[in-house]
Amino acid sequence: PRIPNPPPPGGIGASLSAVISESLFDELDHQVVRLSSQDVPTAYAYELEAATIVQSSQVVEAVERVVGKRVAVAV
């Protein structure tokens, strides 16, 4: 799936995280975590652009931090 890359404040991820956390707090096993692109202007060069958007490795690291253990990743 594609990860939306709006800056942290004001993105759809912020709104969804808030709704999920507020509505389902007692049902969640772990905290809600939001990942987003860096809060900087997006560069035109591919290498620089890639450095500002969320990478799959960052998603895996965030999941591992939240659940407190390593997770298996399908490549």
PDB file of N, CA, C and O in Angstrom:
ATOM      1  N   PRO A   1       0.823  -1.202   0.000  1.00  0.00           N
ATOM      2  CA  PRO A   1       0.000   0.000   0.000  1.00  0.00           C
ATOM      3  C   PRO A   1       0.857   1.251   0.000  1.00  0.00           C
ATOM      4  O   PRO A   1       1.979   1.256   0.505  1.00  0.00           O
ATOM      5  N   ARG A   2       0.323   2.285  -0.560  1.00  0.00           N
ATOM      6  CA  ARG A   2       1.046   3.552  -0.615  1.00  0.00           C
ATOM      7  C   ARG A   2       0.862   4.286   0.705  1.00  0.00           C
ATOM      8  O   ARG A   2      -0.242   4.348   1.246  1.00  0.00           O
ATOM      9  N   ILE A   3       1.950   4.838   1.215  1.00  0.00           N
ATOM     10  CA  ILE A   3       1.910   5.608   2.460  1.00  0.00           C
ATOM     11  C   ILE A   3       1.752   7.076   2.099  1.00  0.00           C
ATOM     12  O   ILE A   3       2.577   7.609   1.357  1.00  0.00           O
ATOM     13  N   PRO A   4       0.719   7.749   2.599  1.00  0.00           N
ATOM     14  CA  PRO A   4       0.577   9.170   2.295  1.00  0.00           C
ATOM     15  C   PRO A   4       1.743   9.938   2.899  1.00  0.00           C
ATOM     16  O   PRO A   4       2.219   9.597   3.981  1.00  0.00           O
ATOM     17  N   ASN A   5       2.201  10.967   2.210  1.00  0.00           N
ATOM     18  CA  ASN A   5       3.365  11.706   2.670  1.00  0.00           C
ATOM     19  C   ASN A   5       3.106  13.182   2.918  1.00  0.00           C
ATOM     20  O   ASN A   5       3.932  14.011   2.536  1.00  0.00           O
ATOM     21  N   PRO A   6       1.997  13.542   3.539  1.00  0.00           N
ATOM     22  CA  PRO A   6       1.839  14.951   3.898  1.00  0.00           C
ATOM     23  C   PRO A   6       2.738  15.258   5.087  1.00  0.00           C
ATOM     24  O   PRO A   6       3.140  14.342   5.804  1.00  0.00           O
ATOM     25  N   PRO A   7       3.060  16.523   5.309  1.00  0.00           N
ATOM     26  CA  PRO A   7       3.848  16.856   6.496  1.00  0.00           C
ATOM     27  C   PRO A   7       3.066  16.499   7.756  1.00  0.00           C
ATOM     28  O   PRO A   7       1.841  16.388   7.703  1.00  0.00           O
ATOM     29  N   PRO A   8       3.748  16.318   8.891  1.00  0.00           N
ATOM     30  CA  PRO A   8       3.094  15.881  10.122  1.00  0.00           C
ATOM     31  C   PRO A   8       1.859  16.688  10.527  1.00  0.00           C
ATOM     32  O   PRO A   8       0.821  16.086  10.800  1.00  0.00           O
ATOM     33  N   PRO A   9       1.923  18.016  10.577  1.00  0.00           N
ATOM     34  CA  PRO A   9       0.716  18.723  11.006  1.00  0.00           C
ATOM     35  C   PRO A   9      -0.302  18.814   9.873  1.00  0.00           C
ATOM     36  O   PRO A   9       0.050  19.159   8.745  1.00  0.00           O
ATOM     37  N   GLY A  10      -1.545  18.510  10.167  1.00  0.00           N
ATOM     38  CA  GLY A  10      -2.604  18.740   9.207  1.00  0.00           C
ATOM     39  C   GLY A  10      -2.848  17.661   8.176  1.00  0.00           C
ATOM     40  O   GLY A  10      -3.740  17.816   7.342  1.00  0.00           O
ATOM     41  N   GLY A  11      -2.103  16.584   8.193  1.00  0.00           N
ATOM     42  CA  GLY A  11      -2.311  15.516   7.222  1.00  0.00           C
ATOM     43  C   GLY A  11      -3.472  14.624   7.620  1.00  0.00           C
ATOM     44  O   GLY A  11      -3.966  14.695   8.745  1.00  0.00           O
ATOM     45  N   ILE A  12      -3.901  13.789   6.694  1.00  0.00           N
ATOM     46  CA  ILE A  12      -5.002  12.869   6.967  1.00  0.00           C
ATOM     47  C   ILE A  12      -4.612  11.886   8.071  1.00  0.00           C
ATOM     48  O   ILE A  12      -5.468  11.445   8.839  1.00  0.00           O
ATOM     49  N   GLY A  13      -3.326  11.541   8.155  1.00  0.00           N
ATOM     50  CA  GLY A  13      -2.857  10.634   9.203  1.00  0.00           C
ATOM     51  C   GLY A  13      -3.108  11.180  10.596  1.00  0.00           C
ATOM     52  O   GLY A  13      -3.443  10.429  11.512  1.00  0.00           O
ATOM     53  N   ALA A  14      -2.945  12.487  10.758  1.00  0.00           N
ATOM     54  CA  ALA A  14      -3.189  13.109  12.063  1.00  0.00           C
ATOM     55  C   ALA A  14      -4.655  12.990  12.451  1.00  0.00           C
ATOM     56  O   ALA A  14      -4.982  12.678  13.596  1.00  0.00           O
ATOM     57  N   SER A  15      -5.531  13.242  11.490  1.00  0.00           N
ATOM     58  CA  SER A  15      -6.970  13.155  11.766  1.00  0.00           C
ATOM     59  C   SER A  15      -7.395  11.725  12.060  1.00  0.00           C
ATOM     60  O   SER A  15      -8.134  11.481  13.014  1.00  0.00           O
ATOM     61  N   LEU A  16      -6.939  10.781  11.253  1.00  0.00           N
ATOM     62  CA  LEU A  16      -7.290   9.378  11.471  1.00  0.00           C
ATOM     63  C   LEU A  16      -6.747   8.868  12.801  1.00  0.00           C
ATOM     64  O   LEU A  16      -7.442   8.158  13.529  1.00  0.00           O
ATOM     65  N   SER A  17      -5.510   9.227  13.116  1.00  0.00           N
ATOM     66  CA  SER A  17      -4.917   8.805  14.388  1.00  0.00           C
ATOM     67  C   SER A  17      -5.734   9.314  15.567  1.00  0.00           C
ATOM     68  O   SER A  17      -5.973   8.585  16.529  1.00  0.00           O
ATOM     69  N   ALA A  18      -6.157  10.562  15.485  1.00  0.00           N
ATOM     70  CA  ALA A  18      -6.945  11.147  16.569  1.00  0.00           C
ATOM     71  C   ALA A  18      -8.281  10.431  16.725  1.00  0.00           C
ATOM     72  O   ALA A  18      -8.683  10.103  17.841  1.00  0.00           O
ATOM     73  N   VAL A  19      -8.968  10.188  15.617  1.00  0.00           N
ATOM     74  CA  VAL A  19     -10.272   9.523  15.680  1.00  0.00           C
ATOM     75  C   VAL A  19     -10.132   8.112  16.235  1.00  0.00           C
ATOM     76  O   VAL A  19     -10.909   7.703  17.098  1.00  0.00           O
ATOM     77  N   ILE A  20      -9.143   7.367  15.744  1.00  0.00           N
ATOM     78  CA  ILE A  20      -8.933   5.994  16.215  1.00  0.00           C
ATOM     79  C   ILE A  20      -8.593   5.984  17.698  1.00  0.00           C
ATOM     80  O   ILE A  20      -9.158   5.204  18.465  1.00  0.00           O
ATOM     81  N   SER A  21      -7.675   6.846  18.095  1.00  0.00           N
ATOM     82  CA  SER A  21      -7.251   6.886  19.491  1.00  0.00           C
ATOM     83  C   SER A  21      -8.394   7.295  20.419  1.00  0.00           C
ATOM     84  O   SER A  21      -8.573   6.712  21.488  1.00  0.00           O
ATOM     85  N   GLU A  22      -9.160   8.296  20.005  1.00  0.00           N
ATOM     86  CA  GLU A  22     -10.259   8.776  20.846  1.00  0.00           C
ATOM     87  C   GLU A  22     -11.422   7.786  20.899  1.00  0.00           C
ATOM     88  O   GLU A  22     -12.036   7.603  21.950  1.00  0.00           O
ATOM     89  N   SER A  23     -11.720   7.151  19.774  1.00  0.00           N
ATOM     90  CA  SER A  23     -12.896   6.277  19.700  1.00  0.00           C
ATOM     91  C   SER A  23     -12.640   4.860  20.196  1.00  0.00           C
ATOM     92  O   SER A  23     -13.537   4.222  20.747  1.00  0.00           O
ATOM     93  N   LEU A  24     -11.433   4.371  20.005  1.00  0.00           N
ATOM     94  CA  LEU A  24     -11.150   2.960  20.273  1.00  0.00           C
ATOM     95  C   LEU A  24     -10.065   2.743  21.315  1.00  0.00           C
ATOM     96  O   LEU A  24      -9.486   1.658  21.380  1.00  0.00           O
ATOM     97  N   PHE A  25      -9.777   3.741  22.126  1.00  0.00           N
ATOM     98  CA  PHE A  25      -8.666   3.657  23.070  1.00  0.00           C
ATOM     99  C   PHE A  25      -8.691   2.383  23.908  1.00  0.00           C
ATOM    100  O   PHE A  25      -7.664   1.719  24.051  1.00  0.00           O
ATOM    101  N   ASP A  26      -9.835   2.039  24.455  1.00  0.00           N
ATOM    102  CA  ASP A  26      -9.933   0.863  25.331  1.00  0.00           C
ATOM    103  C   ASP A  26      -9.821  -0.452  24.571  1.00  0.00           C
ATOM    104  O   ASP A  26      -9.554  -1.491  25.175  1.00  0.00           O
ATOM    105  N   GLU A  27     -10.020  -0.422  23.265  1.00  0.00           N
ATOM    106  CA  GLU A  27      -9.964  -1.637  22.452  1.00  0.00           C
ATOM    107  C   GLU A  27      -8.569  -1.907  21.889  1.00  0.00           C
ATOM    108  O   GLU A  27      -8.283  -3.028  21.467  1.00  0.00           O
ATOM    109  N   LEU A  28      -7.711  -0.913  21.878  1.00  0.00           N
ATOM    110  CA  LEU A  28      -6.393  -1.041  21.255  1.00  0.00           C
ATOM    111  C   LEU A  28      -5.423  -1.807  22.145  1.00  0.00           C
ATOM    112  O   LEU A  28      -5.422  -1.644  23.365  1.00  0.00           O
ATOM    113  N   ASP A  29      -4.607  -2.638  21.526  1.00  0.00           N
ATOM    114  CA  ASP A  29      -3.561  -3.356  22.257  1.00  0.00           C
ATOM    115  C   ASP A  29      -2.303  -2.507  22.406  1.00  0.00           C
ATOM    116  O   ASP A  29      -1.516  -2.719  23.329  1.00  0.00           O
ATOM    117  N   HIS A  30      -2.110  -1.548  21.504  1.00  0.00           N
ATOM    118  CA  HIS A  30      -0.920  -0.695  21.511  1.00  0.00           C
ATOM    119  C   HIS A  30      -1.327   0.727  21.152  1.00  0.00           C
ATOM    120  O   HIS A  30      -2.441   0.980  20.694  1.00  0.00           O
ATOM    121  N   GLN A  31      -0.406   1.636  21.371  1.00  0.00           N
ATOM    122  CA  GLN A  31      -0.670   3.041  21.072  1.00  0.00           C
ATOM    123  C   GLN A  31      -0.792   3.269  19.564  1.00  0.00           C
ATOM    124  O   GLN A  31      -0.298   2.472  18.766  1.00  0.00           O
ATOM    125  N   VAL A  32      -1.440   4.341  19.191  1.00  0.00           N
ATOM    126  CA  VAL A  32      -1.525   4.743  17.791  1.00  0.00           C
ATOM    127  C   VAL A  32      -0.244   5.495  17.463  1.00  0.00           C
ATOM    128  O   VAL A  32       0.147   6.409  18.189  1.00  0.00           O
ATOM    129  N   VAL A  33       0.406   5.114  16.377  1.00  0.00           N
ATOM    130  CA  VAL A  33       1.639   5.765  15.950  1.00  0.00           C
ATOM    131  C   VAL A  33       1.432   6.294  14.540  1.00  0.00           C
ATOM    132  O   VAL A  33       0.859   5.612  13.691  1.00  0.00           O
ATOM    133  N   ARG A  34       1.895   7.494  14.298  1.00  0.00           N
ATOM    134  CA  ARG A  34       1.733   8.118  12.991  1.00  0.00           C
ATOM    135  C   ARG A  34       3.104   8.345  12.367  1.00  0.00           C
ATOM    136  O   ARG A  34       4.001   8.898  13.003  1.00  0.00           O
ATOM    137  N   LEU A  35       3.256   7.917  11.130  1.00  0.00           N
ATOM    138  CA  LEU A  35       4.468   8.177  10.365  1.00  0.00           C
ATOM    139  C   LEU A  35       4.128   9.152   9.258  1.00  0.00           C
ATOM    140  O   LEU A  35       3.043   9.088   8.680  1.00  0.00           O
ATOM    141  N   SER A  36       5.047  10.054   8.959  1.00  0.00           N
ATOM    142  CA  SER A  36       4.811  10.991   7.866  1.00  0.00           C
ATOM    143  C   SER A  36       6.144  11.397   7.265  1.00  0.00           C
ATOM    144  O   SER A  36       7.211  11.095   7.799  1.00  0.00           O
ATOM    145  N   SER A  37       6.053  12.086   6.145  1.00  0.00           N
ATOM    146  CA  SER A  37       7.271  12.562   5.510  1.00  0.00           C
ATOM    147  C   SER A  37       7.920  13.625   6.396  1.00  0.00           C
ATOM    148  O   SER A  37       7.315  14.118   7.348  1.00  0.00           O
ATOM    149  N   GLN A  38       9.156  13.962   6.061  1.00  0.00           N
ATOM    150  CA  GLN A  38       9.854  15.010   6.794  1.00  0.00           C
ATOM    151  C   GLN A  38       9.153  16.339   6.531  1.00  0.00           C
ATOM    152  O   GLN A  38       8.617  16.547   5.443  1.00  0.00           O
ATOM    153  N   ASP A  39       9.148  17.223   7.492  1.00  0.00           N
ATOM    154  CA  ASP A  39       8.488  18.520   7.356  1.00  0.00           C
ATOM    155  C   ASP A  39       9.437  19.518   6.690  1.00  0.00           C
ATOM    156  O   ASP A  39       9.821  20.530   7.277  1.00  0.00           O
ATOM    157  N   VAL A  40       9.799  19.201   5.451  1.00  0.00           N
ATOM    158  CA  VAL A  40      10.697  20.037   4.651  1.00  0.00           C
ATOM    159  C   VAL A  40      10.149  20.083   3.225  1.00  0.00           C
ATOM    160  O   VAL A  40       9.373  19.208   2.841  1.00  0.00           O
ATOM    161  N   PRO A  41      10.537  21.087   2.432  1.00  0.00           N
ATOM    162  CA  PRO A  41      10.107  21.101   1.029  1.00  0.00           C
ATOM    163  C   PRO A  41      10.651  19.872   0.300  1.00  0.00           C
ATOM    164  O   PRO A  41      11.782  19.451   0.543  1.00  0.00           O
ATOM    165  N   THR A  42       9.845  19.304  -0.588  1.00  0.00           N
ATOM    166  CA  THR A  42      10.279  18.127  -1.341  1.00  0.00           C
ATOM    167  C   THR A  42      11.231  18.550  -2.444  1.00  0.00           C
ATOM    168  O   THR A  42      10.941  19.474  -3.203  1.00  0.00           O
ATOM    169  N   ALA A  43      12.361  17.876  -2.533  1.00  0.00           N
ATOM    170  CA  ALA A  43      13.378  18.190  -3.539  1.00  0.00           C
ATOM    171  C   ALA A  43      12.996  17.592  -4.886  1.00  0.00           C
ATOM    172  O   ALA A  43      12.191  16.663  -4.952  1.00  0.00           O
ATOM    173  N   TYR A  44      13.575  18.126  -5.960  1.00  0.00           N
ATOM    174  CA  TYR A  44      13.329  17.590  -7.301  1.00  0.00           C
ATOM    175  C   TYR A  44      14.196  16.374  -7.578  1.00  0.00           C
ATOM    176  O   TYR A  44      13.787  15.479  -8.318  1.00  0.00           O
ATOM    177  N   ALA A  45      15.387  16.328  -6.994  1.00  0.00           N
ATOM    178  CA  ALA A  45      16.293  15.196  -7.221  1.00  0.00           C
ATOM    179  C   ALA A  45      15.733  13.957  -6.533  1.00  0.00           C
ATOM    180  O   ALA A  45      15.342  14.014  -5.367  1.00  0.00           O
ATOM    181  N   TYR A  46      15.694  12.835  -7.257  1.00  0.00           N
ATOM    182  CA  TYR A  46      15.105  11.601  -6.731  1.00  0.00           C
ATOM    183  C   TYR A  46      15.745  11.192  -5.412  1.00  0.00           C
ATOM    184  O   TYR A  46      15.043  10.827  -4.469  1.00  0.00           O
ATOM    185  N   GLU A  47      17.075  11.249  -5.337  1.00  0.00           N
ATOM    186  CA  GLU A  47      17.779  10.811  -4.128  1.00  0.00           C
ATOM    187  C   GLU A  47      17.383  11.661  -2.924  1.00  0.00           C
ATOM    188  O   GLU A  47      17.212  11.141  -1.821  1.00  0.00           O
ATOM    189  N   LEU A  48      17.239  12.956  -3.137  1.00  0.00           N
ATOM    190  CA  LEU A  48      16.854  13.840  -2.038  1.00  0.00           C
ATOM    191  C   LEU A  48      15.383  13.668  -1.684  1.00  0.00           C
ATOM    192  O   LEU A  48      15.012  13.720  -0.512  1.00  0.00           O
ATOM    193  N   GLU A  49      14.544  13.462  -2.699  1.00  0.00           N
ATOM    194  CA  GLU A  49      13.122  13.231  -2.437  1.00  0.00           C
ATOM    195  C   GLU A  49      12.933  11.956  -1.623  1.00  0.00           C
ATOM    196  O   GLU A  49      12.149  11.929  -0.674  1.00  0.00           O
ATOM    197  N   ALA A  50      13.653  10.902  -1.996  1.00  0.00           N
ATOM    198  CA  ALA A  50      13.544   9.619  -1.295  1.00  0.00           C
ATOM    199  C   ALA A  50      13.931   9.760   0.176  1.00  0.00           C
ATOM    200  O   ALA A  50      13.424   9.027   1.025  1.00  0.00           O
ATOM    201  N   ALA A  51      14.821  10.692   0.478  1.00  0.00           N
ATOM    202  CA  ALA A  51      15.255  10.886   1.864  1.00  0.00           C
ATOM    203  C   ALA A  51      14.177  11.555   2.713  1.00  0.00           C
ATOM    204  O   ALA A  51      14.239  11.500   3.941  1.00  0.00           O
ATOM    205  N   THR A  52      13.189  12.188   2.074  1.00  0.00           N
ATOM    206  CA  THR A  52      12.166  12.906   2.838  1.00  0.00           C
ATOM    207  C   THR A  52      10.881  12.117   3.029  1.00  0.00           C
ATOM    208  O   THR A  52      10.076  12.468   3.891  1.00  0.00           O
ATOM    209  N   ILE A  53      10.661  11.050   2.244  1.00  0.00           N
ATOM    210  CA  ILE A  53       9.406  10.307   2.350  1.00  0.00           C
ATOM    211  C   ILE A  53       9.580   9.056   3.211  1.00  0.00           C
ATOM    212  O   ILE A  53      10.693   8.561   3.389  1.00  0.00           O
ATOM    213  N   VAL A  54       8.483   8.563   3.732  1.00  0.00           N
ATOM    214  CA  VAL A  54       8.510   7.389   4.607  1.00  0.00           C
ATOM    215  C   VAL A  54       8.953   6.165   3.814  1.00  0.00           C
ATOM    216  O   VAL A  54       8.430   5.886   2.736  1.00  0.00           O
ATOM    217  N   GLN A  55       9.917   5.445   4.360  1.00  0.00           N
ATOM    218  CA  GLN A  55      10.428   4.230   3.732  1.00  0.00           C
ATOM    219  C   GLN A  55       9.857   3.013   4.453  1.00  0.00           C
ATOM    220  O   GLN A  55       9.477   3.095   5.621  1.00  0.00           O
ATOM    221  N   SER A  56       9.800   1.892   3.754  1.00  0.00           N
ATOM    222  CA  SER A  56       9.245   0.677   4.358  1.00  0.00           C
ATOM    223  C   SER A  56      10.025   0.271   5.612  1.00  0.00           C
ATOM    224  O   SER A  56       9.441  -0.252   6.561  1.00  0.00           O
ATOM    225  N   SER A  57      11.326   0.507   5.620  1.00  0.00           N
ATOM    226  CA  SER A  57      12.122   0.160   6.801  1.00  0.00           C
ATOM    227  C   SER A  57      11.698   0.979   8.021  1.00  0.00           C
ATOM    228  O   SER A  57      11.762   0.490   9.149  1.00  0.00           O
ATOM    229  N   GLN A  58      11.266   2.223   7.800  1.00  0.00           N
ATOM    230  CA  GLN A  58      10.795   3.054   8.909  1.00  0.00           C
ATOM    231  C   GLN A  58       9.471   2.528   9.462  1.00  0.00           C
ATOM    232  O   GLN A  58       9.221   2.605  10.664  1.00  0.00           O
ATOM    233  N   VAL A  59       8.626   1.993   8.579  1.00  0.00           N
ATOM    234  CA  VAL A  59       7.358   1.411   9.021  1.00  0.00           C
ATOM    235  C   VAL A  59       7.638   0.201   9.902  1.00  0.00           C
ATOM    236  O   VAL A  59       7.041   0.051  10.968  1.00  0.00           O
ATOM    237  N   VAL A  60       8.550  -0.663   9.453  1.00  0.00           N
ATOM    238  CA  VAL A  60       8.902  -1.860  10.225  1.00  0.00           C
ATOM    239  C   VAL A  60       9.476  -1.463  11.583  1.00  0.00           C
ATOM    240  O   VAL A  60       9.103  -2.044  12.602  1.00  0.00           O
ATOM    241  N   GLU A  61      10.379  -0.481  11.610  1.00  0.00           N
ATOM    242  CA  GLU A  61      10.975  -0.032  12.868  1.00  0.00           C
ATOM    243  C   GLU A  61       9.908   0.513  13.826  1.00  0.00           C
ATOM    244  O   GLU A  61       9.963   0.252  15.028  1.00  0.00           O
ATOM    245  N   ALA A  62       8.948   1.262  13.301  1.00  0.00           N
ATOM    246  CA  ALA A  62       7.888   1.816  14.148  1.00  0.00           C
ATOM    247  C   ALA A  62       7.023   0.708  14.739  1.00  0.00           C
ATOM    248  O   ALA A  62       6.666   0.758  15.916  1.00  0.00           O
ATOM    249  N   VAL A  63       6.688  -0.286  13.928  1.00  0.00           N
ATOM    250  CA  VAL A  63       5.884  -1.411  14.423  1.00  0.00           C
ATOM    251  C   VAL A  63       6.648  -2.154  15.509  1.00  0.00           C
ATOM    252  O   VAL A  63       6.080  -2.501  16.544  1.00  0.00           O
ATOM    253  N   GLU A  64       7.929  -2.398  15.278  1.00  0.00           N
ATOM    254  CA  GLU A  64       8.740  -3.113  16.274  1.00  0.00           C
ATOM    255  C   GLU A  64       8.837  -2.330  17.578  1.00  0.00           C
ATOM    256  O   GLU A  64       8.799  -2.921  18.658  1.00  0.00           O
ATOM    257  N   ARG A  65       8.965  -0.995  17.491  1.00  0.00           N
ATOM    258  CA  ARG A  65       9.013  -0.164  18.705  1.00  0.00           C
ATOM    259  C   ARG A  65       7.711  -0.274  19.488  1.00  0.00           C
ATOM    260  O   ARG A  65       7.727  -0.382  20.714  1.00  0.00           O
ATOM    261  N   VAL A  66       6.589  -0.246  18.783  1.00  0.00           N
ATOM    262  CA  VAL A  66       5.292  -0.267  19.455  1.00  0.00           C
ATOM    263  C   VAL A  66       5.013  -1.617  20.091  1.00  0.00           C
ATOM    264  O   VAL A  66       4.582  -1.679  21.242  1.00  0.00           O
ATOM    265  N   VAL A  67       5.253  -2.701  19.357  1.00  0.00           N
ATOM    266  CA  VAL A  67       4.921  -4.024  19.897  1.00  0.00           C
ATOM    267  C   VAL A  67       6.030  -4.597  20.763  1.00  0.00           C
ATOM    268  O   VAL A  67       5.822  -5.589  21.461  1.00  0.00           O
ATOM    269  N   GLY A  68       7.208  -3.982  20.727  1.00  0.00           N
ATOM    270  CA  GLY A  68       8.290  -4.401  21.602  1.00  0.00           C
ATOM    271  C   GLY A  68       9.018  -5.654  21.178  1.00  0.00           C
ATOM    272  O   GLY A  68       9.693  -6.285  21.992  1.00  0.00           O
ATOM    273  N   LYS A  69       8.892  -6.026  19.913  1.00  0.00           N
ATOM    274  CA  LYS A  69       9.637  -7.185  19.423  1.00  0.00           C
ATOM    275  C   LYS A  69       9.792  -7.089  17.916  1.00  0.00           C
ATOM    276  O   LYS A  69       9.111  -6.310  17.249  1.00  0.00           O
ATOM    277  N   ARG A  70      10.701  -7.894  17.401  1.00  0.00           N
ATOM    278  CA  ARG A  70      10.935  -7.913  15.954  1.00  0.00           C
ATOM    279  C   ARG A  70       9.747  -8.555  15.256  1.00  0.00           C
ATOM    280  O   ARG A  70       9.092  -9.445  15.799  1.00  0.00           O
ATOM    281  N   VAL A  71       9.482  -8.087  14.043  1.00  0.00           N
ATOM    282  CA  VAL A  71       8.372  -8.635  13.266  1.00  0.00           C
ATOM    283  C   VAL A  71       8.899  -9.221  11.965  1.00  0.00           C
ATOM    284  O   VAL A  71       9.892  -8.742  11.418  1.00  0.00           O
ATOM    285  N   ALA A  72       8.233 -10.255  11.473  1.00  0.00           N
ATOM    286  CA  ALA A  72       8.604 -10.860  10.195  1.00  0.00           C
ATOM    287  C   ALA A  72       8.091  -9.973   9.069  1.00  0.00           C
ATOM    288  O   ALA A  72       6.965  -9.478   9.119  1.00  0.00           O
ATOM    289  N   VAL A  73       8.923  -9.778   8.057  1.00  0.00           N
ATOM    290  CA  VAL A  73       8.559  -8.918   6.937  1.00  0.00           C
ATOM    291  C   VAL A  73       8.615  -9.720   5.654  1.00  0.00           C
ATOM    292  O   VAL A  73       9.631 -10.348   5.357  1.00  0.00           O
ATOM    293  N   ALA A  74       7.534  -9.707   4.890  1.00  0.00           N
ATOM    294  CA  ALA A  74       7.516 -10.358   3.574  1.00  0.00           C
ATOM    295  C   ALA A  74       8.122  -9.397   2.566  1.00  0.00           C
ATOM    296  O   ALA A  74       7.759  -8.222   2.521  1.00  0.00           O
ATOM    297  N   VAL A  75       9.032  -9.892   1.770  1.00  0.00           N
ATOM    298  CA  VAL A  75       9.697  -9.029   0.784  1.00  0.00           C
ATOM    299  C   VAL A  75       9.059  -9.189  -0.560  1.00  0.00           C
ATOM    300  O   VAL A  75       9.477  -8.546  -1.523  1.00  0.00           O
TER     301      VAL A  75
END
